[in-house]
Amino acid sequence: MGFARTCSVALVGVEGVVVEVQADLEPGVAAFTLVGLPDKSLTESRDRVRAAVVNSGGEWPQKKLTVGLSPASVPKAGSGFDLAVACAVLGAAERIDPRVLADIVMIGELGLDGRVRPVRGILPAVLAAADAGYEQVVVPECAAAEAALVPGISVLGVRSLRQLIAVLADEPVPEEAPDQPGRPDPLWAGLRMPGTGEATGVHSVGAGQHDAGHDLADVVGQTSARTAVEVSAAGGHHLFLEGPPGAGKTMLAERLPAILPPLDRQASLEVTAVHSVAGLLPTGKPLVDTAPYCAPHHSATMQSLVGGGQGVARPGAVSLSHRGVLFLDEAPEFSAQALDALRQPLEAGHVVIARSAGVVRFPARFLMVLAANPCPCGRFSVTGDLCDCAPSAIRRYQARLSGPLLDRVDLRVEVDRVTRAELLDRGTRGESTATVADRVRTARERAVLRLAGTPWRTNSEVPGRELRTRWHPAPGAMDEAERSLDRGSLTARGLDRVLRVAWTVADLVGHDRPTAMDVALALQLRTGVPRGVPMAIGALT
């Protein structure tokens, strides 16, 4: 009788649970039993592991073999347990010293020829192993750079099971023939989610893919909207752009990721973990260090937005845009169920998906940008008479965005129709992306200094009670906002959001605390009612 154990990691959302993989050999009829709530792909590992061991020059034990995955109450899914199962079996057969395996975490899929293939979620799995106190992990060689992002843990990247057996048995490590240059690498093929290949244009999701040839200076006119985009980026405030077709709403939203500052180390690890689970990490770039950008089509379902799906819950658009931008173009065309499902993530910064198999939590602290036409034909305006829609049709169209959802949006701006004079005047280009990005970075740095020692990073994350009690605006600055609350044009949540925006405006213009002008601009951006203040940030300094 032989027994050996090693460890692997089961992913629950973007969180990992260390699983002990135990192998037991007993005399009897040769059989292979796998227990511990495995799913279909994990059950099939019996055939993959047997073929990989034999084709790697090992001898498969002709005894009764039982492999247990503990804790048995946690559902296990995927092929990332193959490497641990194979080594546990070889340890029970005394091909490898079982004592060497006990404190090593192994993650990887085995091909029938013994090659070690990468799996999704390497980074969150290694993070879970490090949190549990493990110091050594074995991963596929092509995923070693991703695993090495976790500090304080030793990473061994292997190309094949033969190499791992040699390392663990203290034998000469065989050389594996490298892939021929120019040939496609089949090891990465299975990591891509369907619909994220080269032909779709969504295989890379960082801001760096959106700023090439896209500059804020290309946006004609739209002073108010440009200011709103800058304030949104500086404080992480949600933004609603409403205006006729062709006015530049999509152009502004596409240029927003480029003016966001680079992600810090913690945010980069959070974003990379989500994209690793989703299979969206670009090849050769294990760390996402720019703000992600996600723009789902208006036919998207609720599950595709917030996450879920059949079987193992997958991250949705709100999680894929974590620490970045979620752009919902033609927002009234989204289903009411999908839009209202965004209300909880907007407040909480995460989304909890409950299924019969368990509860999964994904991070979802994103900057939401809504874009909408004012009416079905898109030509409705206060001054113009080009609209052909009936008043009842306009009301129904605008009511598709519910009040509770819009109440969570800090900035609401009407994007005006571009005039011929603005379009043909080449001498009045707006500020470039680089200029605005510098101001945004400076404003973020001021906010970080003020919020040092707190769990918050941007003004939009600070609870209203903390803003009212710990950081006070200038005397009398909030008088007009408080009168709006008394008149009912602002809710209590709306008043807190006006105060958050006012702090962001103060950070942008260099004020130590919000003044009456800063609050007036915040009110104007929140309600759309003119307050007699200039809309350009530079005019407030």
N, C-alpha and C positions, 0 to 999 in steps of 0.2 A: 504494500500500500504506500502511495506517495501523496504528498500534499504540498502545495505552494500557493503563494498569494502575491499579488501586486496591485497596483491602483490605476484607475482611470477617472474620467470626469463625465458626469451626466449634466447636460445643459438644461436649465429650466428658464426659458427666456434668455436673458443675457447674464444670468447668474448660474454658477456651477455648483454641483454637489459631488464631492469626492466619493467614488465608488470603489469598494474593495473587490477585486476579481479573484476568486478562489477556485482552484482546480484540485480535484480529488480523483485519484486512480485506485481502483479496487479490482481484485480478481473477479472474473465473470465474463459474460458474453460481451464482445466489443460493441460499445454504444457510446454515443455522445449526447448528453443531456445538458441543456442550457436553461437555467432558472433565474428568477429575479425580475419579473415583469419586463422582458425584452419585447420590442416591437418586431415587425416583419423583417426589416432590414437587418436588425441585430440577430434575429433567429437564423437568418441565412449565413451568418458569419461562420457557422459550423463547417460548411463546405469550403468557404474561402480560406479559413485558417488551416484546415487539413491539407488543401492543395498547396498553400504557401509554404507550410512546413516541409512537405515532401519535396517540392521543387527547390527548396533552399538547401537540400542535402541532409535534412533531418529525418529521423525515423518516427513515424506516428505510432504511439503506444496502442497495442492491441489488447486493451482492457476496458473495463467499464469506467467511462470518464464522465464526471459531473462537474460542470462549471457553474458557480453561483455568483451572482452580482448582488452585493450587499451595500446599503440597506435594500431589502427586497421590496419595501413599500414605495420606493421612488420609481416612477416609470422611466425606462431607458430607451432611447431611440438613436438611430443612426449607426454608422459603420465605424465610428471612432474608437470602439472598444476592441477591434480586431487585434491590434498589436499587443494589448495587455492580455487578451485571452491566449494568444499564441505563446507568449512568454510564460504565463502561468502553467500552461500544459507542459511546456518543455521543462519548467522547474519541477513539476510533479514527477516527470519522467527522469529527473536527475541529469538532464542534459546541461542544465544551468543550475548553479547553486541557489536554492530557494532563499537563502539569507540575503543574497545580493538584490533580489527583486522586491523585498518587502517595503522599502522606503522610496521606491521610484514610481512616478506617475507617467503612464504611457498613453499617448494619444495618436491615433493614426489608423487608416484603413489599409488592408493588405490586398494586393492583387494576387491572382492565382499563381503568378510567377515569383511571388515573394517581394515585389517592390512595395515600398511604403508610400501610400498616396495621401495627400493632404485632405483635411475635412474642414467644414465650416466651424467657426467659433473657437479657433485655437487660442486667441488672446483671452477671452473670458474664462476658458478652461484653465489656462495657466494662472490667471489671477486667482481663481478659486483654489488651486493647488497651493499657491503661495500663502493665501489667507489661512489655509488649514495647517500650515507649518512645514510643508514639504520643500525640499531644497533642490531636488533633481527631477527633471522632466525629460522625456524622450518624445520627439516630434518628428514628422517628415522633414527632410533636409530643406526642401523648398519653403517650408513654413517656419524655419528656425529664426529668421529675422523678426517675424511677428511675435514669436514666443519670447525672444530676447528683450522685448520692450518692457517686460516685467522686471523690476529691480530685485536683487537679492536671491535669484534662483539660477541654478546651473542648467543650461539647455544643451542637449545632445541631439543633433540632427542626423538622421540616418536615411540612406537611400533604399536599403533593402533589409529584409529580415536576416539575411546571412551576416551583414555587417553588425547588426545589433547582437546576434548570438555570439559573434567573435568578441565584441567588446565586453559583454557580460561574463563570458567564460575565460577572459584574459588570454585570448588567442590572437594570432596575427589577423589584422582586419583585411579582408579581401577588397580589392579595388573593383569598383563598378564602372563599366564603360559609360562615359558621359554621352548625353544625347547629341546627335549630329547637329551642328549649327544650321539654323534655317528651317529645321523640321518643327512641326507643331508639337507642343508638349502635352501629351494626353493626361498628365497628372492633374493639370488645372481644369480640365474640361468639365468635370463633375461639380465644380464649386460654383459655377455660374447659375443664377436663378434664370428660369425661362423668361425671355423677353429683356435680357440685359446684355446682349451681345453687341458686337461692333456695329451691326447693321441698324440697331435701334438708337444708338447715340446716347444711351444712359448707362454705359459701363463704367464711367467715371463721374463722380457726383460732387467733387470739390469745387470751390469757387474759382480755382485756377482755370477750370474749363469754361468759365462763363465770362472772364474779363478780357480774353483775347479779342480785340476788335470791338469791344463794348466799353464805351466811355460815357460818363455822365454828361460830358460836353456835347454829345450827340443829341441830347434831348433838347428840343426847341421850346423856349418859353418855360411855362409851368413852374414859376417861382415858388408858389405855395406847395406844389407837390414835391419839388426838389427839397424844400426845407423839411417837409414831413418825412421824406426818405432819410435825410440826414439825422433827424431827431430819433427816428425809429431805430437806426443802426447804432446810435450812441447810447441809447438806453434800453434796447431790446423791446421796444413797444410795438404792439400789433397795429397794423395799418390797413385802412379801407380806402381804396381809390375808386371813385365813381365818376364816370364821364363818357362822352360819346365814343364810338369806335374810331380808331386811328389817332387818338389824342396823345398816346404815349404811355398808357398804363402798363402795358407789358414791358416796354423798354425800361421803365423805371424799376420794375420788379426784378428784371434780369440783371440790372446793374447794382442791385442792393448787396448781393454777397461779396462783391469785390471791394466794397468800402467797409466791410466788417473787419475787425482786427484778426490776426492769426489766432488760432486756438492755443490756449496754454496747455501744459502737459496733462493735467487732469482731464480737461475737456477733450483733448485729443484721444486719450485712452477710452473715454466714454463713447465717443463717436466711432472709433475704430472697432470697439467691441460690438456695437450694434451692426455695423456694416460687415463685420466678419461673420456674424451669425446669419446675416441675410445673403452672404455670398457676393458682396458688392465691392470688396477690396480690390483696387487695381493691382495687376500683376507687377511685382517689383517695387511696390510702395506699401510697406506694411503699416505705416502710421498716417492717418488722415489728420493733417495739420491746418486745413483751411475749412471755412464754414461750409457745410453741405447745402445743397439747393435741390428741392424736390417740387415738381410742378405736375401733379396728377391731372388727368383729363376729367372733365366734369361728369363723365359717366362712371366714375369710380364708386365702388360700393363702400359701405360702412366698414367692412372688414379690411379692405385695402387701405383705408385711411387710418384707422386706429389700430389695426393688427388683428390677428386671429386666423381664420381659415380652418380647414379640416385637419384632423390629426394634431401634430405639434403646432402650437401657435407661432406665427411668424410676425416679425415687426412690420408695422404699417408705415404709411407716409409720415405720420407725426413723429415716429421714432427715427426714421431714416433722415429726417430733417432736424434731429436733436442738435442743439447748439448752432443751428443754421436757419435757413429760410424755407418756409412752406408757402408756396404761391398757389392760390386757388383762383385761376382765371375763369371768367364767366361764373362767378360764385352763385348767382341765383339759379343756374342750371343744375347745380348739384342737388341730389335728393335731400329733402328736409331731414330725413333720418341720419344721413351721413354728416350734414352740417351740425346738427344738434349734438351728435356724438363727440364733437370737438370741445364742447363746453367744459367738461371735466378736465381733460388734459391741459387746456388753456390756464386753468386755475392751479392745478396740482403740480404740473411739471412732469407728470408721469402718467402712464395708462396701465390699468389693471384689467387683465382679461381672465374671466372666470370660465372654466370648462369643467366637465365632469371628471376629467383626469387630473385636475389641479388648477391652481391659480398662477398666472404668469404676470410679471411686472416688467414693463419696458420704460426706459427714460423717454421723456417727450417734452423737453423744455425748448421750444422752437419759437421763431419769430414768424407770425402769420401775416401774410399779405393777401387781402381780398381785392379783387377787381371786378367791377360790374358796370353794365350800361344802366342809364337811368330809366329805361323803359324797353319794351320788346323790340321796337324799331331802332332804339339807340339815339334818337335825335331830340329827345325831350330836354328842355332847359327852361329856366325862369324867364329869360328874355326872348328866346326864339319862338317861332311859330312853325317849325318844320316838322313837328311830330304829328303822326297820323293816328296815334293810339288813343283809344277811349280812356277817359279818366279812371274808369273802373279797372281797365286792363293795366294801367300804370300802377294803381294801388295794389293789385294782386301780384304784379311782378316784384315790386319793392318789398312786399310782405313776405316773400320767400326767405329773406334773411330775417330770422326771428329777433325780437327785441333782446332776449337774454344773451344771444350770441354777439350782437352789436354792442351790448353794454360792456362786453369784455374787450372791445377794441379801443385802444387808447386814442388813435389818430384817425380822423375821418376828413378826407380832403376831396373837394370837387375838382376834377381835372378838366380844364377849359378846352374848348375847341381851338386848334392852332389856326391863327390868322395868316393871310398871305404875306403880310408885312413881316411877321415873325419868321416865317419859313424862308423868305428870300433874303432876309437881312443877315449877311455873313459876318458882320463885324461885332455881333453881340452874343457870342457863344458863352454858355454858362461855364461854371467851374468844372475842372476835370475831376475824374475819379480820384487821382492821387491827392489833389488838394483837399477834397472832402474827407478822404480816408485819414489824412493827417489830423484833421480836427476831431474826427470821431475817435481816433486812437488817444488823443490828448484828453478828451472828455471821459473816456473809459478809465484812463489812469487816475484822473481826479476822483472818480467814483470809487475806484478800488482803494485809494488811500482813505477816503471817508468811511468805507465799509470794512476796513481792516479789522480783524477779530470777530467778524460775523460770518454766517454761512452764505451770505449773498454776494453776488459779483456785479450785478447791474441794478439800476434803479427800478426796473420793472419787477424785480424779484422781491423787493423789500415790502413786507406787510404794511398796510396802511396805519395800523396802530403804532408801529415802530417809527414810521415817518412823522406821525403827529406828536410823539412823546420824546424822541431822541434827537431828531434833527428838525429845527424850527425854521420856517421861512422868515423873511423880514417882517417887522410889525406892519400890520394892515395889508400885507400882500394878498391874503386869501379872502379879503372882504367880498370882492365881486363873485368869487366862486361860491362862497357861503350863501350869498343872496340867491344865486342860481339854484342852490340846494333847497332853500326855503320856497322858491317859486315852483319847484318840482321839475325843472328842466334838467337837473342833475340828480342821480341817485347817490346813495352813500358810497357805493362802489365807484361810481363815476367821479365823486369828489376825491377819493384816494388816488384814482388814476390821473386826474388833473395835477395833483400834487407830485406824483412821480414824474410826469412829463415836465413839470416846472423845474424840478431838480435837474433833469437832463438838459433842459435849455440853459440853466445856470451853469452847468458844467461846460457846455459848448461855448458860451460867451465869456467864461472865466469869472463868474460871480461866486463868492463864497457861500451864498445862500440865495434862494429865489427872491426876486424883487417883484413888485406889482406888474412890471412889464413882462417878466418871465411867465408869471401866472396868466396874464392876459393872452399871451401867445399860446400857452397850453390850452386855455379855454377855447380860443379860436380854432386850434387844431382838433380839439375834442368835439365841439358842437357845430363848427362850420359857420358860426355867427360872427361877422366882423366885429372886432373890438378896437379898431383904430390903431393897431400896432403894425410895424413893418414885418413882412413875412420872411425877409432875408435874415439869416443868423448874423451876418456881418453888420447889419444896421443896429443891432442891439448892444454892441460892445461900446 
